[in-house]
Amino acid sequence: MIVIADSSALVALSICRCLPMLEQLFGTVFVPEAVFQEIVISGKPEAENLRVWLQHRVQRVDLTQCK
């Protein structure tokens, strides 16, 4: 199953310490590189927690292949 969520959903799950729930519900979790870069900016809420949890889940998206 593919689930698409914006960064605010990831921040909200991080605040309530529920990020692991994503894997329980959906299995493998990946986030696009652009979303990762947006949510780990220093000073943003939960940036460090999200950086740690997502660091091995970042996926490069090649939009040139999309139609």
DSSP file (Angstrom, degrees, kcal/mol; ACC not computed):
  #  RESIDUE AA STRUCTURE BP1 BP2  ACC     N-H-->O    O-->H-N    N-H-->O    O-->H-N    TCO  KAPPA ALPHA  PHI   PSI    X-CA   Y-CA   Z-CA
    1    1 A M              0   0    0      0, 0.0     2,-0.5     0, 0.0     0, 0.0   0.000 360.0 360.0 360.0 135.9    0.0    0.0    0.0
    2    2 A I        -     0   0    0     27,-0.0     2,-0.4     2,-0.0    27,-0.1  -0.903 360.0-173.6-104.1 129.5    1.3    3.5   -0.9
    3    3 A V        -     0   0    0     -2,-0.5     2,-0.5    23,-0.1    23,-0.0  -0.985   7.3-159.9-123.2 132.0    0.4    6.3    1.5
    4    4 A I        +     0   0    0     -2,-0.4     2,-0.3    27,-0.0    27,-0.1  -0.953  18.7 165.6-114.2 126.0    1.2    9.9    0.8
    5    5 A A        -     0   0    0     -2,-0.5     2,-0.1     3,-0.0    -2,-0.0  -0.979  31.2-121.5-136.7 149.0    1.3   12.4    3.6
    6    6 A D    >>  -     0   0    0     -2,-0.3     4,-1.0     1,-0.1     3,-0.8  -0.289  39.5 -95.3 -82.2 176.2    2.6   15.9    3.9
    7    7 A S  H 3> S+     0   0    0      1,-0.2     4,-2.4     2,-0.2     5,-0.2   0.799 118.0  66.0 -64.8 -29.9    5.3   16.9    6.4
    8    8 A S  H 3> S+     0   0    0      1,-0.2     4,-2.4     2,-0.2    -1,-0.2   0.858  98.5  53.8 -63.9 -33.1    2.8   18.1    9.0
    9    9 A A  H <> S+     0   0    0     -3,-0.8     4,-2.3     2,-0.2    -1,-0.2   0.905 109.4  48.2 -65.9 -40.0    1.5   14.6    9.5
   10   10 A L  H  X S+     0   0    0     -4,-1.0     4,-2.0     2,-0.2    -2,-0.2   0.903 111.6  49.5 -66.0 -40.9    5.0   13.3   10.2
   11   11 A V  H  X S+     0   0    0     -4,-2.4     4,-2.4     2,-0.2    -2,-0.2   0.925 110.6  50.5 -63.3 -44.2    5.7   16.1   12.7
   12   12 A A  H  X S+     0   0    0     -4,-2.4     4,-1.7     1,-0.2    -2,-0.2   0.917 111.0  48.2 -60.9 -44.2    2.4   15.4   14.5
   13   13 A L  H  <>S+     0   0    0     -4,-2.3     5,-3.5     1,-0.2     6,-0.5   0.863 111.3  51.5 -64.8 -34.9    3.2   11.7   14.8
   14   14 A S  H ><5S+     0   0    0     -4,-2.0     3,-1.5     3,-0.2    -2,-0.2   0.902 105.0  55.7 -67.6 -41.1    6.7   12.6   16.0
   15   15 A I  H 3<5S+     0   0    0     -4,-2.4    -2,-0.2     1,-0.3    -1,-0.2   0.903 113.1  40.7 -58.7 -42.1    5.3   14.9   18.7
   16   16 A C  T 3<5S-     0   0    0     -4,-1.7    -1,-0.3    -5,-0.2    -2,-0.2   0.272 114.6-117.0 -92.6  13.2    3.2   12.1   20.2
   17   17 A R  T < 5S+     0   0    0     -3,-1.5    -3,-0.2    -5,-0.1    -2,-0.1   0.866  78.4 125.9  57.0  41.0    6.0    9.6   19.7
   18   18 A C    > < +     0   0    0     -5,-3.5     3,-1.5    -6,-0.1     4,-0.5   0.219  23.2 111.7-113.7  12.2    3.9    7.6   17.3
   19   19 A L  T >> S+     0   0    0     -6,-0.5     3,-1.9     1,-0.3     4,-0.5   0.882  73.8  60.8 -56.1 -39.8    6.2    7.3   14.2
   20   20 A P  H 3> S+     0   0    0      0, 0.0     4,-1.5     0, 0.0     3,-0.5   0.757  89.6  72.6 -60.0 -21.0    6.7    3.6   14.7
   21   21 A M  H <> S+     0   0    0     -3,-1.5     4,-2.4     1,-0.2     5,-0.2   0.806  85.0  66.9 -61.9 -28.7    2.9    3.2   14.2
   22   22 A L  H <> S+     0   0    0     -3,-1.9     4,-2.9    -4,-0.5     5,-0.3   0.921 102.9  44.1 -58.9 -44.4    3.5    3.9   10.5
   23   23 A E  H  X S+     0   0    0     -4,-0.5     4,-1.9    -3,-0.5    -1,-0.2   0.858 111.4  54.0 -69.9 -34.4    5.4    0.7   10.1
   24   24 A Q  H  < S+     0   0    0     -4,-1.5    -2,-0.2     1,-0.2    -1,-0.2   0.891 118.7  35.0 -64.9 -38.1    2.8   -1.2   12.1
   25   25 A L  H  < S+     0   0    0     -4,-2.4    -2,-0.2    -5,-0.1    -1,-0.2   0.870 135.6  18.0 -83.1 -38.7    0.0    0.1    9.8
   26   26 A F  H  < S-     0   0    0     -4,-2.9     2,-0.5     1,-0.3    -3,-0.2   0.427  87.9-137.3-120.8  -0.8    1.7    0.2    6.4
   27   27 A G  S  < S+     0   0    0     -4,-1.9    -1,-0.3    -5,-0.3     2,-0.1  -0.670  77.1  33.6  81.0-125.7    4.8   -2.0    6.5
   28   28 A T  S    S-     0   0    0     -2,-0.5     2,-0.5    -4,-0.1    29,-0.0  -0.432  73.4-155.7 -69.9 136.5    7.8   -0.4    4.8
   29   29 A V        +     0   0    0     -2,-0.1     2,-0.3   -27,-0.1    -6,-0.1  -0.957  16.4 171.3-118.9 128.9    8.0    3.4    5.1
   30   30 A F        -     0   0    0     -2,-0.5    28,-0.2    29,-0.0    27,-0.1  -0.960  12.8-161.2-128.1 150.9    9.8    5.7    2.7
   31   31 A V  E     -a   58   0A   0     26,-2.8    28,-2.9    -2,-0.3   -27,-0.0  -0.996  29.3-107.1-129.7 141.1    9.8    9.5    2.5
   32   32 A P  E  >  -a   59   0A   0      0, 0.0     4,-2.3     0, 0.0     3,-0.4  -0.309  29.3-117.9 -62.2 147.5   10.8   11.5   -0.6
   33   33 A E  H  > S+     0   0    0     26,-1.7     4,-2.6     1,-0.2     5,-0.2   0.866 114.0  56.2 -53.5 -40.5   14.1   13.3   -0.2
   34   34 A A  H  > S+     0   0    0      2,-0.2     4,-1.7     1,-0.2    -1,-0.2   0.894 107.7  47.5 -63.4 -40.4   12.4   16.7   -0.6
   35   35 A V  H  > S+     0   0    0     -3,-0.4     4,-2.1     2,-0.2    -1,-0.2   0.928 111.1  51.9 -66.0 -44.2   10.1   16.0    2.4
   36   36 A F  H  X S+     0   0    0     -4,-2.3     4,-1.3     1,-0.2    -2,-0.2   0.938 109.7  48.9 -56.0 -48.6   13.0   14.8    4.5
   37   37 A Q  H  < S+     0   0    0     -4,-2.6    -1,-0.2     1,-0.2    -2,-0.2   0.845 110.8  52.3 -62.3 -33.6   14.9   18.0    3.7
   38   38 A E  H >< S+     0   0    0     -4,-1.7     3,-0.6    -5,-0.2    -1,-0.2   0.880 113.2  41.2 -69.1 -39.0   11.9   20.1    4.6
   39   39 A I  H 3< S+     0   0    0     -4,-2.1    -1,-0.2     1,-0.2    -2,-0.2   0.588 108.2  57.7 -92.5  -9.0   11.3   18.6    8.0
   40   40 A V  T 3<  +     0   0    0     -4,-1.3    -1,-0.2    -5,-0.2     2,-0.2   0.251  69.1 133.7-105.1  14.7   14.8   18.3    9.3
   41   41 A I  S X  S-     0   0    0     -3,-0.6     3,-2.3    -4,-0.2     6,-0.2  -0.456  70.2 -99.0 -63.1 129.5   15.7   21.9    9.1
   42   42 A S  T 3  S+     0   0    0      1,-0.3    -1,-0.1    -2,-0.2    -2,-0.1  -0.220 108.1  24.2 -52.7 132.8   17.4   23.0   12.3
   43   43 A G  T 3  S+     0   0    0      1,-0.4    -1,-0.3    -3,-0.1     3,-0.1   0.199  90.6 122.6  95.5 -15.4   15.0   24.7   14.6
   44   44 A K  S X  S-     0   0    0     -3,-2.3     3,-2.0     1,-0.1    -1,-0.4  -0.506  78.0 -85.7 -76.7 149.9   11.9   23.2   13.2
   45   45 A P  T 3  S-     0   0    0      0, 0.0    -1,-0.1     0, 0.0    -4,-0.1  -0.319 109.9  -2.5 -57.4 130.6    9.7   21.2   15.6
   46   46 A E  T 3> S+     0   0    0      1,-0.1     4,-2.7   -32,-0.1     5,-0.3   0.591  87.9 140.9  67.2  13.5   10.8   17.6   16.0
   47   47 A A  H <> S+     0   0    0     -3,-2.0     4,-2.3     1,-0.2     5,-0.1   0.902  71.0  43.6 -55.2 -46.8   13.6   18.1   13.4
   48   48 A E  H  > S+     0   0    0     -4,-0.3     4,-2.3     2,-0.2    -1,-0.2   0.916 114.1  49.3 -70.0 -42.2   16.1   16.0   15.2
   49   49 A N  H  > S+     0   0    0      1,-0.2     4,-2.4     2,-0.2    -1,-0.2   0.914 114.2  46.7 -60.8 -42.2   13.7   13.1   16.1
   50   50 A L  H  X S+     0   0    0     -4,-2.7     4,-2.6     2,-0.2     5,-0.2   0.881 109.0  54.7 -68.0 -38.4   12.5   13.0   12.5
   51   51 A R  H  X S+     0   0    0     -4,-2.3     4,-1.3    -5,-0.3    -2,-0.2   0.941 112.7  43.2 -59.3 -47.2   16.1   13.1   11.2
   52   52 A V  H  < S+     0   0    0     -4,-2.3     4,-0.3     1,-0.2     3,-0.3   0.938 117.8  43.7 -65.1 -47.7   17.0   10.0   13.3
   53   53 A W  H  < S+     0   0    0     -4,-2.4     3,-0.3     1,-0.2    -1,-0.2   0.848 122.4  37.0 -70.0 -33.7   13.8    8.1   12.6
   54   54 A L  H >< S+     0   0    0     -4,-2.6     3,-2.9    -5,-0.2     4,-0.4   0.549  83.6 102.2 -95.4  -8.2   13.7    8.8    8.8
   55   55 A Q  T 3< S+     0   0    0     -4,-1.3     3,-0.4     1,-0.3    -1,-0.2   0.777  91.6  36.2 -54.3 -31.9   17.4    8.7    8.0
   56   56 A H  T 3  S+     0   0    0     -4,-0.3    -1,-0.3    -3,-0.3    -2,-0.1   0.249 111.0  64.2-102.3  12.9   17.3    5.2    6.4
   57   57 A R    <   +     0   0    0     -3,-2.9   -26,-2.8   -27,-0.1     2,-0.4   0.233  69.5 121.7-117.3  11.9   13.8    5.7    4.9
   58   58 A V  E     -a   31   0A   0     -3,-0.4     2,-0.4    -4,-0.4   -25,-0.0  -0.625  40.7-168.7 -83.4 132.8   14.7    8.5    2.5
   59   59 A Q  E     -a   32   0A   0    -28,-2.9   -26,-1.7    -2,-0.4     2,-0.4  -0.978  19.9-130.0-124.9 130.5   13.9    7.7   -1.2
   60   60 A R        -     0   0    0     -2,-0.4     2,-0.5   -28,-0.2    -2,-0.0  -0.639  23.3-151.5 -76.7 133.8   15.0    9.7   -4.2
   61   61 A V        -     0   0    0     -2,-0.4     2,-0.9     3,-0.0     3,-0.1  -0.938   3.9-153.2-112.1 125.2   12.0   10.4   -6.5
   62   62 A D    >   -     0   0    0     -2,-0.5     3,-1.3     1,-0.1     4,-0.2  -0.825  11.4-176.8 -99.3  99.4   12.7   10.9  -10.2
   63   63 A L  G >  S+     0   0    0     -2,-0.9     3,-1.1     1,-0.3    -1,-0.1   0.613  73.4  76.7 -73.4 -11.5    9.9   13.1  -11.4
   64   64 A T  G 3  S+     0   0    0      1,-0.2    -1,-0.3    -3,-0.1    -2,-0.0   0.712  92.2  54.8 -71.0 -17.0   11.1   12.9  -15.0
   65   65 A Q  G <  S+     0   0    0     -3,-1.3     2,-0.3     2,-0.0    -1,-0.2   0.495  89.2  97.5 -91.6  -5.5    9.5    9.4  -15.2
   66   66 A C    <         0   0    0     -3,-1.1    -3,-0.0    -4,-0.2     0, 0.0  -0.615 360.0 360.0 -85.7 143.2    6.1   10.6  -14.1
   67   67 A K              0   0    0     -2,-0.3    -1,-0.1     0, 0.0    -3,-0.0   0.354 360.0 360.0-123.4 360.0    3.4   11.3  -16.7
